[in-house]
Amino acid sequence: MWLLRTDPSPRDALQRHQPAQWSVSERRPLPITDASELTQLSDVLEFRRSDREFGDVAITSLAALLWHGARTKASSVSLTGVSIEHRLAPSAGAIHPIHLVIQLPKENGWARYNPQTHCLDVLADTGQCLDPLIEHCDSVLSRQDGSLMLFVAEPGKTSEKYENSESLVWRDAGILQGCLGLIAASLALNYCLLGITGNPWVASLSDQGELQGVGMAILGARP
């Protein structure tokens, strides 16, 4: 039988967290988009499904997905001193501990989506960490010409404010994954979640042990 741990609860005093450090070699601004390319929500709710065929993702399509689904719309510091953000997906305490790390379309590299600046922060020296993960994913489901999307948790961000915060992080990941699935469908993109976390490869992205894989998806154009 599956047993839940003690429910999360706000801490009496903050447990200060040192943010994860990302090794960035280049910052690439993404185009800003409007809502004209989005399919009507009623059609998305009726016809959304997980797909198994993936073509090359145009950078404009990727930018639209990230703009609508993951960008920071507003940010501030709470009364308790925690940095909080307003994005599309809800997050426990508005903390948003889930990073998106994306396999660059048509390139041998990876980038972290920067939601504050709507940029792709190209990561340096990820091949040794993530190349084995690509092989592992292809053994689960062929990505063909699509791109992998990693959901990377920084649990310390949530545990700064909450005790027993593990389930909050997992719920944040699931909510974001679902929101992106709906937006991908609205943009006529194929999107399929994989039943793997990405560990231990994702965790090796940080020498400080601050990161954990909490899911993966394949994103692609419709062939």
N, C-alpha and C positions, 0 to 999 in steps of 0.2 A: 504494500500500500504506500502511496506517495504521501509524505507528510510535509506540511509547510513549516518553515521556521517561524519564530516569533514575528509578529507584524512589525513593519517599519514604524519608526516614531521619530519626531524631531529631537535633536540633541539639545540638552540644556546649555551646552557651550559648543561652539564650532570646533571641529577637528580640522585644523588647517591643512590644506592640500597643495602640494607643489605641482603645477600643471605639467603635463607631458611635453617634452621638447621634440619637435619635428625637424628633421634635417631637410631643408628646402633648397633646391638648386635653382629654381626659376618660378616666378609667379606669372600666371597667364590670366588676364582679365577675360571674363566671359560676356557675351552679348546679353543685354537686358531685353526681355520679351514682354509682350502683353498677353492678354487672354484670348486673342483672336484665333489661335491655333487649337484651343481646347475644344474637345467634343462636349456636347451637352451632357450634363451629369446623369440624367435619366437613361441615356443610351449607354453610358459607361457602366452604370449599375446593372443594366440588363445583360450586357455582352462581355464584361471583363472575364478573363480566364488566364491561366498560366499557359504559356506557349513553349514550344520546344524547337523552334527554328529562329535563328538569329543572324541578321545581316549587319553590315557596318553601321555604327551609330554616327550620324552627322553631329558635328560639334554644336550646331544650333539646336538640335533636338536634345542633346545632353544638357545644354545650358538652360533650355526651357524646363526640363524636368527638375533641375536643381533650383532654379529660380522660384518655381511655383511650390516645390515640395520641401525645400530645406534651407532657404536663406533666412537670415536674421532680419526681422522687420523692425525690431526695436530692442534696445538693451538698457539695463540700469543696474544699480546695486540695491539689494533689498535692505530692509531695516536691520537685518541680522548680519549684514556685511557680505552676503553671497552674491556673486554676479549672476544675473538672471536675464533671459532673453525671451522675446515673443517670436515664435515661428509657427508654421502651419500645424505641425503635430504637437499635441499636448505633451508635457514632460513633468515629472514629479518635481515640484518646487521651481518649475521653469528653468531648470539647470541644464538640460540637454547634454547628457554625457556621451552621446553616440556620434562618432565621427564617420564620415563617408570617405573611403579610400577607393579610387576608381582606376581600373586598368585603362590607360590612355588608348583611344581608338586608333588603330593603324600604327601604333608605336610600341616599342619595347620599354615600357615604363609605367609608373603609377603616380597618381596625384591625390592629395587630400583636398576635398572641397572646403574652401574657406567661406563659411556662411556669412561672416561679417562684411566681407569685401566682394562676394560673388566672383571669386577667382579659383582657379586650379593651382594649388601649390604643389609643383612637381617635386617628388621626393627623390633624394639622392641615395644611391647604393641600396636599392630594394631587391635587386635580382637574387642575391644569395638567400634572402629571407623568403621571397614570395614565388620564385620560379618553381620550387617543389609543390607549392599550393596549386599552381596552375595545372600541373600534371594530375594532382589529386582530384581537382574539380572535373577535369575532362574524363576521369574514370567514373565519375558519378553521372554527369550529363555533358555532352559535347557542347561547348560554347560556339563552335563553328566560327563565324566572323563577329560574334558579339563580344562584349566587354564584361569582365567580372566587376562586381561592386561588393566591397567588403564593409560590413557594419562593425565598427571598432569601438568598443566601450572604453571609457576612462572612468572606472568605478569610483576612484577617489573623489571625483567631482560631486557625486551624489552622497557618498559617505561623509563628506565634509559637514553636511547638514543633518543627515538621517542615520540613526542606528538601524542595524539589520536591513541595510539598503539594497541587498542583492536583487530581491524580486522587483524593486522599482526600476533598476537598470534593465533587467530583462523585459519588463513591460514597456519601457521607453523604446527599446529596440523593436519590439513587435509592432508598436503603433506606427513608428516611422516606416517600417517595411510595408505595412498595409497602405499607408498614405501614398507612398511612392508607387505602389502597384496600381492604385486608382489613377494617379496622374499619368503614369506610363500608358495606361489604356486610353486615357483621354487624348494623349499625343500620338496615338496609333503606333506605339512602341511595344515590342514583345519583352516580357519581364517574367522571370521565373525564379522564385526563391529556392535555394538548395537546403537540404536537411543537414548541413554541416556548419560548424561555428567558424572555421578558419584557423583554429588553434592546432598546433603550437606555433605555426608560422607567423600569425598575426601578432601574437604576444612578443615575438622576437623583434618587432619594429621598435620597441623601446628598451633601452638598456636599464632603465629604472624600474621595469616591471609594472608600469602604469597602465598598460593596454591589454585588452582581452578581446578575442573575436566572439561576436554574438550573432553571427549570421552572414550569409552570402546570397547574392543573386546574380543572374545573368541578364544583361540588358542588350537588346539588339533591335535593329530596324526590321520591319516585316519584309521578308524576301519577296 
